[in-house]
Amino acid sequence: MNWSLFCVVYLIAVTVTMGVFIVAALVTGFDEIVHILIVAILGMIVAIPEALFFSKKVGSITGNEA
């Protein structure tokens, strides 16, 4: 696997996923710091499979699969 590609895709995925989760938490009324930290950690965890999937797809398109 191309680790540099994975890192770039992970940084993008974690930013988007955490943002979506935090906005959803704030809209639904979970506005305490504990809730925000929980959804931020969940965003970091959920972004790992997303980054793996997309880095493998991009790697297979560009021919850098391993």
PyMOL commands that place a pseudoatom at each C-alpha (Angstrom):
pseudoatom trace, name=CA, resn=MET, resi=1, chain=A, elem=C, hetatm=0, pos=[0.000, 0.000, 0.000]
pseudoatom trace, name=CA, resn=ASN, resi=2, chain=A, elem=C, hetatm=0, pos=[1.126, 3.519, -0.753]
pseudoatom trace, name=CA, resn=TRP, resi=3, chain=A, elem=C, hetatm=0, pos=[1.368, 5.032, 2.735]
pseudoatom trace, name=CA, resn=SER, resi=4, chain=A, elem=C, hetatm=0, pos=[1.870, 8.617, 1.609]
pseudoatom trace, name=CA, resn=LEU, resi=5, chain=A, elem=C, hetatm=0, pos=[-1.335, 8.416, -0.455]
pseudoatom trace, name=CA, resn=PHE, resi=6, chain=A, elem=C, hetatm=0, pos=[-3.132, 6.855, 2.511]
pseudoatom trace, name=CA, resn=CYS, resi=7, chain=A, elem=C, hetatm=0, pos=[-1.997, 9.679, 4.800]
pseudoatom trace, name=CA, resn=VAL, resi=8, chain=A, elem=C, hetatm=0, pos=[-3.217, 12.375, 2.429]
pseudoatom trace, name=CA, resn=VAL, resi=9, chain=A, elem=C, hetatm=0, pos=[-6.562, 10.648, 1.891]
pseudoatom trace, name=CA, resn=TYR, resi=10, chain=A, elem=C, hetatm=0, pos=[-6.904, 10.074, 5.652]
pseudoatom trace, name=CA, resn=LEU, resi=11, chain=A, elem=C, hetatm=0, pos=[-6.312, 13.744, 6.421]
pseudoatom trace, name=CA, resn=ILE, resi=12, chain=A, elem=C, hetatm=0, pos=[-9.020, 14.752, 3.982]
pseudoatom trace, name=CA, resn=ALA, resi=13, chain=A, elem=C, hetatm=0, pos=[-11.431, 12.036, 5.133]
pseudoatom trace, name=CA, resn=VAL, resi=14, chain=A, elem=C, hetatm=0, pos=[-10.959, 12.723, 8.838]
pseudoatom trace, name=CA, resn=THR, resi=15, chain=A, elem=C, hetatm=0, pos=[-11.553, 16.439, 8.369]
pseudoatom trace, name=CA, resn=VAL, resi=16, chain=A, elem=C, hetatm=0, pos=[-14.755, 15.909, 6.419]
pseudoatom trace, name=CA, resn=THR, resi=17, chain=A, elem=C, hetatm=0, pos=[-16.066, 13.092, 8.622]
pseudoatom trace, name=CA, resn=MET, resi=18, chain=A, elem=C, hetatm=0, pos=[-15.386, 14.910, 11.880]
pseudoatom trace, name=CA, resn=GLY, resi=19, chain=A, elem=C, hetatm=0, pos=[-16.986, 18.057, 10.494]
pseudoatom trace, name=CA, resn=VAL, resi=20, chain=A, elem=C, hetatm=0, pos=[-20.127, 16.228, 9.447]
pseudoatom trace, name=CA, resn=PHE, resi=21, chain=A, elem=C, hetatm=0, pos=[-20.400, 14.428, 12.793]
pseudoatom trace, name=CA, resn=ILE, resi=22, chain=A, elem=C, hetatm=0, pos=[-19.823, 17.603, 14.818]
pseudoatom trace, name=CA, resn=VAL, resi=23, chain=A, elem=C, hetatm=0, pos=[-22.385, 19.585, 12.823]
pseudoatom trace, name=CA, resn=ALA, resi=24, chain=A, elem=C, hetatm=0, pos=[-24.896, 16.744, 13.198]
pseudoatom trace, name=CA, resn=ALA, resi=25, chain=A, elem=C, hetatm=0, pos=[-24.278, 16.641, 16.949]
pseudoatom trace, name=CA, resn=LEU, resi=26, chain=A, elem=C, hetatm=0, pos=[-24.703, 20.389, 17.306]
pseudoatom trace, name=CA, resn=VAL, resi=27, chain=A, elem=C, hetatm=0, pos=[-27.895, 20.447, 15.222]
pseudoatom trace, name=CA, resn=THR, resi=28, chain=A, elem=C, hetatm=0, pos=[-29.463, 17.641, 17.253]
pseudoatom trace, name=CA, resn=GLY, resi=29, chain=A, elem=C, hetatm=0, pos=[-28.729, 19.432, 20.535]
pseudoatom trace, name=CA, resn=PHE, resi=30, chain=A, elem=C, hetatm=0, pos=[-25.662, 17.579, 21.773]
pseudoatom trace, name=CA, resn=ASP, resi=31, chain=A, elem=C, hetatm=0, pos=[-23.626, 20.710, 22.405]
pseudoatom trace, name=CA, resn=GLU, resi=32, chain=A, elem=C, hetatm=0, pos=[-21.656, 19.764, 25.515]
pseudoatom trace, name=CA, resn=ILE, resi=33, chain=A, elem=C, hetatm=0, pos=[-17.917, 19.249, 25.243]
pseudoatom trace, name=CA, resn=VAL, resi=34, chain=A, elem=C, hetatm=0, pos=[-18.178, 15.546, 26.096]
pseudoatom trace, name=CA, resn=HIS, resi=35, chain=A, elem=C, hetatm=0, pos=[-20.489, 14.943, 23.158]
pseudoatom trace, name=CA, resn=ILE, resi=36, chain=A, elem=C, hetatm=0, pos=[-18.264, 16.907, 20.785]
pseudoatom trace, name=CA, resn=LEU, resi=37, chain=A, elem=C, hetatm=0, pos=[-15.197, 14.904, 21.874]
pseudoatom trace, name=CA, resn=ILE, resi=38, chain=A, elem=C, hetatm=0, pos=[-17.048, 11.627, 21.404]
pseudoatom trace, name=CA, resn=VAL, resi=39, chain=A, elem=C, hetatm=0, pos=[-18.145, 12.456, 17.877]
pseudoatom trace, name=CA, resn=ALA, resi=40, chain=A, elem=C, hetatm=0, pos=[-14.654, 13.750, 17.046]
pseudoatom trace, name=CA, resn=ILE, resi=41, chain=A, elem=C, hetatm=0, pos=[-13.123, 10.447, 18.132]
pseudoatom trace, name=CA, resn=LEU, resi=42, chain=A, elem=C, hetatm=0, pos=[-15.789, 8.548, 16.208]
pseudoatom trace, name=CA, resn=GLY, resi=43, chain=A, elem=C, hetatm=0, pos=[-14.950, 10.635, 13.156]
pseudoatom trace, name=CA, resn=MET, resi=44, chain=A, elem=C, hetatm=0, pos=[-11.281, 9.671, 13.466]
pseudoatom trace, name=CA, resn=ILE, resi=45, chain=A, elem=C, hetatm=0, pos=[-12.147, 5.990, 13.725]
pseudoatom trace, name=CA, resn=VAL, resi=46, chain=A, elem=C, hetatm=0, pos=[-14.683, 6.007, 10.880]
pseudoatom trace, name=CA, resn=ALA, resi=47, chain=A, elem=C, hetatm=0, pos=[-12.228, 7.800, 8.569]
pseudoatom trace, name=CA, resn=ILE, resi=48, chain=A, elem=C, hetatm=0, pos=[-9.723, 4.906, 8.660]
pseudoatom trace, name=CA, resn=PRO, resi=49, chain=A, elem=C, hetatm=0, pos=[-11.773, 2.466, 6.517]
pseudoatom trace, name=CA, resn=GLU, resi=50, chain=A, elem=C, hetatm=0, pos=[-12.797, 5.338, 4.262]
pseudoatom trace, name=CA, resn=ALA, resi=51, chain=A, elem=C, hetatm=0, pos=[-9.156, 6.258, 3.661]
pseudoatom trace, name=CA, resn=LEU, resi=52, chain=A, elem=C, hetatm=0, pos=[-8.196, 2.623, 3.075]
pseudoatom trace, name=CA, resn=PHE, resi=53, chain=A, elem=C, hetatm=0, pos=[-10.960, 2.197, 0.509]
pseudoatom trace, name=CA, resn=PHE, resi=54, chain=A, elem=C, hetatm=0, pos=[-10.232, 5.386, -1.424]
pseudoatom trace, name=CA, resn=SER, resi=55, chain=A, elem=C, hetatm=0, pos=[-6.438, 5.042, -1.317]
pseudoatom trace, name=CA, resn=LYS, resi=56, chain=A, elem=C, hetatm=0, pos=[-6.737, 1.518, -2.749]
pseudoatom trace, name=CA, resn=LYS, resi=57, chain=A, elem=C, hetatm=0, pos=[-9.088, 2.793, -5.475]
pseudoatom trace, name=CA, resn=VAL, resi=58, chain=A, elem=C, hetatm=0, pos=[-6.815, 5.698, -6.388]
pseudoatom trace, name=CA, resn=GLY, resi=59, chain=A, elem=C, hetatm=0, pos=[-3.769, 3.411, -6.219]
pseudoatom trace, name=CA, resn=SER, resi=60, chain=A, elem=C, hetatm=0, pos=[-5.357, 0.948, -8.612]
pseudoatom trace, name=CA, resn=ILE, resi=61, chain=A, elem=C, hetatm=0, pos=[-6.247, 3.731, -11.041]
pseudoatom trace, name=CA, resn=THR, resi=62, chain=A, elem=C, hetatm=0, pos=[-2.742, 5.203, -11.026]
pseudoatom trace, name=CA, resn=GLY, resi=63, chain=A, elem=C, hetatm=0, pos=[-0.984, 1.827, -11.014]
pseudoatom trace, name=CA, resn=ASN, resi=64, chain=A, elem=C, hetatm=0, pos=[0.570, 2.213, -7.547]
pseudoatom trace, name=CA, resn=GLU, resi=65, chain=A, elem=C, hetatm=0, pos=[-1.212, -0.719, -5.956]
pseudoatom trace, name=CA, resn=ALA, resi=66, chain=A, elem=C, hetatm=0, pos=[0.712, -3.113, -3.765]
for i in range(1, 66): cmd.bond("trace and resi %d" % i, "trace and resi %d" % (i + 1))
show_as sticks, trace
zoom trace
